[in-house]
């Protein structure tokens, strides 16, 4: 009985999700974004980037800094953009219980991939990140042994570089710890037993909740 109820609730949510995303796609959200969201790309440039992606030769378009930006992948739910040689964007539309949300993940690749995620309402008018996602603190990246040695680990690791990736098929946000890529090897070998390599969060229609380890 409980399984049947759970399946009915899941089906109801998926139907709501389909209705919520009707009329909005990652591509349309990219085109309609206000300039402050993509300061390097005006509306005309964004339209050109989409046209180039769908053409035979995806040559990219000139951005405001004189470089080239290009769309590298598109599905109805998500879009990947190579903004510069060192930065990428992932724009995803996420069905929520009351609205479609737009999640924008910006990743800078040096000295190791480091990301920031901002979540907006479907009209781009409100930043609702704080309502749907709590960015993990340093201690959230520590395992049981690490929490027992919190001060020592923090003394050796000045900061963490974390890469974000969202999978629309499972509505899962994955955070990858890239500390290994920039920390001196001998230091990393000392702290590796105390650090988690990955955290995952699943969107439940209202917010991203951390999954079990």
N, C-alpha and C positions, 0 to 999 in steps of 0.2 A: 504493500500500500504506500509506504513512504517513498519507494522508488518511483511508483507511478506518479505521485504528487510532484516529485522532483523533476521528472521528465516533462510533466505538464507545465511547470513553472519555467523550465528552460526553454520549451517551445514558445511559450508566451513571450519571453524576453527576446528570443530571436526574431519573432514576428514584429515586435516593437522596434527592434534594431533595424530591420529591413525598412520599416516605415520611416524611421528617423533619418536614415541616410538617403531616402528617396530625394532626388533633385540636387544632391551635393556629392561631389566626388573630390578626390585629392587634387585632380587637375583643375576643377572649377574653383576650389578653395585657393589654389596657387594663383590663379588668374585674378581673383577678386581681392586678394590680400592688400591691405593698406601699405603705403610706401614704407612706413616706419618698421614694418615687420621684415621687409627685404630692402634695407637701405641701399644696397648695391644694385638693385634691379628696379627700374621703373616698369610701369604696366606694359608698355610697348615691348620692352626687352623680354619680359616674361612670356608674352604672347608669341614672340619670335622663337624663344627657347622651346616652347611646346610644339610649334610648327616644325622646327628643325628636328626635334626628336622623332616626329612621325614621318619625316621625309627619309629619303634613301641615305643622304649624307648628313649626319648629326654633327654639324660643325660648331655648335655652341654660339653664344652671343656675347658681345662686349659688355662688360659691367661698368659701373660708375668709376671703378678704380683703374680702368684701362686693361684689365685682364679679361679672361674668357670664362663664362659660366655655362654649364650645360645640364640638361635633364638626362639622367642616366638610366632611369627605370620608372615605369608608370603602371599602376593597376588602379582599379576604381577606388581602392581603399588607401593606397599609399604612393608616394612619389619620392624618388631620390634625386638629389641635385648636387653636382660637383660645383661648389660656389667658387672656390679658388683651388690652387694646387695643394693647399694644406687644410682645407675645410670642406665639409659636406653637410648637407641638410637632409633630414627625412621628415616629410610632411605626411601625416596620417589623419584620416577622418575616423572618429571613434563613436559608434552608436551608444548613446547614454539613455537613461530612463526618461529624461525630459527634453533632451536636445541632442543634436550631433555636436561632438566636441572636435576641435582641431588641435592635434599635438604636433609641435614643431621641435625636433631634436637637432641641435647644432653641435657638430663634432669638429674639434680642431685636432689635427693629427700630430703635432709636435709639442713636447718631446715624445709623447705617447698619446694615443687617442683619449680625448677628454671631452665630455659632453655636457650639455645643459638642455633641459626640456622645459618648454613653456606650453601651457594648454589654454586655448581660447574657446569662446563660444562660437557657434557656427557663423555668426556675422562678424567675427573678429573684434567685437566691441569690448569684450571683457576678458581679462586675464584671470582664469579660475584655477591656476596651478595649485595654489595653497588649499583649495577646496577638495581637490581630487588626488593629490600626491604629496607625501611627506618625504623629502629627500633624506636618505639615510645619513646618519652621523658617523663619525669615525668609529665609535664603539660598535655600531651595527655591522661593521666589517670584521669584527673580532670573533673568533670561535670561543669555546669555553675556556681553553687554555690561554687565549689571548686576553680575555677579560680579567683573568687572574694576574696578568702581567701588563695591564693597560699602560701604566706610566712608562715602562721600559720600551714598549713597542712605539708609543707616540714619540718618545725621545729619538728613536732611530728613523722614523718615517715622518718627514716634515709635512707631507700632504699626500693625498691620493689622487690619481688620475683615473677617472671612471668613464668607460664608454657605454652609451645607451643604444639600445635597438628595440624597436617595437614590431611585433609580429601580429598583423591584423587577423590572421587565420585563427589564432588561439587567444587573441586579445591579451597577449603577454608582453610585458616590458622586462627586458633583460639588462642588467647592469653588470659590466665586466670590469674587474679590477686589473688595471694595466700597470700597477706598480713595478712589476718585474722589468718592464721595458725601459724605465728611466733610472731606477735605483741601482747603485753600485752592486755588483753581483755578491760580494762578500757581505754587504749589509742585508741584501734581500734574503740570502740564505739563513740569516739569523732570525728574520721576522716571518719568513714564509710559513713556519708551523703554526703561527698565530692568526694568519689572515685568511679570510674567505676569498675565493677566487670569483665568485659570482653571486648575485642576488636576483631573484625573480619576483615580479609583481603581476597580478592578474586583475584586469578591470572587471568589476562586477555589475556594471551599469550605473554606478554612482562614483566610485573611486578605485584607485589602484591599491590593492591590498597585498602585502608580502605573502608569498607562498611558503609552505613548510620547507625546511632545508632537507 
